[in-house]
Amino acid sequence: DADKLVERLSSVFPKERIYRSTISPVVGTYAGPGAMAVSVLEAEKK
């Protein structure tokens, strides 16, 4: 479930902020029940 996923991600990436959010009903319709996703946003290189 989502709480366990956030826990696991936090343990693997302890210095990173982990955000959790819900999806819209439209996305949920296509993704299906119990769907979860992980997105990664890479910082700009300076």
ZAPA-334271 format. One record per residue (C-alpha): chain; residue number from 1; y, x, z; residue in three letters. Coordinates in pm, 1 decimal. Example, Ala and Ser with C-alpha at 12.3 -4.5 7.8 and 13.67 -1.06 7.14 Angstrom:
// ZAPA-334271
<pt ch="A" i="1" north="-450.0" east="1230.0" up="780.0" aa="ALA"/>
<pt ch="A" i="2" north="-106.0" east="1367.0" up="714.0" aa="SER"/>
This chain:
// ZAPA-334271
<pt ch="A" i="1" north="0.0" east="0.0" up="0.0" aa="ASP"/>
<pt ch="A" i="2" north="364.6" east="102.3" up="-35.7" aa="ALA"/>
<pt ch="A" i="3" north="406.6" east="224.8" up="323.2" aa="ASP"/>
<pt ch="A" i="4" north="111.6" east="461.5" up="285.0" aa="LYS"/>
<pt ch="A" i="5" north="246.6" east="589.8" up="-46.5" aa="LEU"/>
<pt ch="A" i="6" north="588.3" east="661.9" up="106.6" aa="VAL"/>
<pt ch="A" i="7" north="417.6" east="839.9" up="398.9" aa="GLU"/>
<pt ch="A" i="8" north="212.1" east="1053.8" up="163.7" aa="ARG"/>
<pt ch="A" i="9" north="508.2" east="1141.5" up="-58.0" aa="LEU"/>
<pt ch="A" i="10" north="713.2" east="1234.6" up="249.8" aa="SER"/>
<pt ch="A" i="11" north="438.9" east="1469.8" up="368.1" aa="SER"/>
<pt ch="A" i="12" north="406.9" east="1634.2" up="25.8" aa="VAL"/>
<pt ch="A" i="13" north="784.6" east="1657.6" up="-29.6" aa="PHE"/>
<pt ch="A" i="14" north="930.0" east="1687.8" up="322.9" aa="PRO"/>
<pt ch="A" i="15" north="1278.8" east="1798.8" up="211.7" aa="LYS"/>
<pt ch="A" i="16" north="1326.5" east="1520.4" up="-41.9" aa="GLU"/>
<pt ch="A" i="17" north="1469.7" east="1174.4" up="14.2" aa="ARG"/>
<pt ch="A" i="18" north="1220.9" east="900.5" up="-62.1" aa="ILE"/>
<pt ch="A" i="19" north="1364.7" east="565.0" up="-166.5" aa="TYR"/>
<pt ch="A" i="20" north="1164.7" east="245.1" up="-162.1" aa="ARG"/>
<pt ch="A" i="21" north="1269.3" east="-68.9" up="-345.1" aa="SER"/>
<pt ch="A" i="22" north="1133.2" east="-395.2" up="-477.9" aa="THR"/>
<pt ch="A" i="23" north="1106.8" east="-488.0" up="-844.4" aa="ILE"/>
<pt ch="A" i="24" north="1241.7" east="-793.9" up="-1018.9" aa="SER"/>
<pt ch="A" i="25" north="1019.9" east="-1095.4" up="-1088.7" aa="PRO"/>
<pt ch="A" i="26" north="1032.1" east="-1016.8" up="-1461.9" aa="VAL"/>
<pt ch="A" i="27" north="897.5" east="-662.7" up="-1412.9" aa="VAL"/>
<pt ch="A" i="28" north="643.6" east="-792.5" up="-1161.0" aa="GLY"/>
<pt ch="A" i="29" north="514.0" east="-1042.8" up="-1415.6" aa="THR"/>
<pt ch="A" i="30" north="433.0" east="-764.5" up="-1660.5" aa="TYR"/>
<pt ch="A" i="31" north="314.4" east="-509.6" up="-1401.8" aa="ALA"/>
<pt ch="A" i="32" north="84.3" east="-748.9" up="-1219.3" aa="GLY"/>
<pt ch="A" i="33" north="0.4" east="-806.0" up="-853.8" aa="PRO"/>
<pt ch="A" i="34" north="-7.7" east="-498.3" up="-631.6" aa="GLY"/>
<pt ch="A" i="35" north="165.0" east="-274.6" up="-885.8" aa="ALA"/>
<pt ch="A" i="36" north="344.5" east="34.7" up="-757.9" aa="MET"/>
<pt ch="A" i="37" north="537.9" east="302.0" up="-942.6" aa="ALA"/>
<pt ch="A" i="38" north="678.6" east="644.5" up="-866.5" aa="VAL"/>
<pt ch="A" i="39" north="987.3" east="779.3" up="-1042.4" aa="SER"/>
<pt ch="A" i="40" north="1123.9" east="1130.6" up="-1022.9" aa="VAL"/>
<pt ch="A" i="41" north="1484.6" east="1219.1" up="-1091.8" aa="LEU"/>
<pt ch="A" i="42" north="1537.1" east="1587.6" up="-1159.8" aa="GLU"/>
<pt ch="A" i="43" north="1864.6" east="1739.6" up="-1042.0" aa="ALA"/>
<pt ch="A" i="44" north="2096.1" east="1890.2" up="-1301.2" aa="GLU"/>
<pt ch="A" i="45" north="2061.0" east="2263.4" up="-1343.3" aa="LYS"/>
<pt ch="A" i="46" north="2382.4" east="2450.2" up="-1273.8" aa="LYS"/>
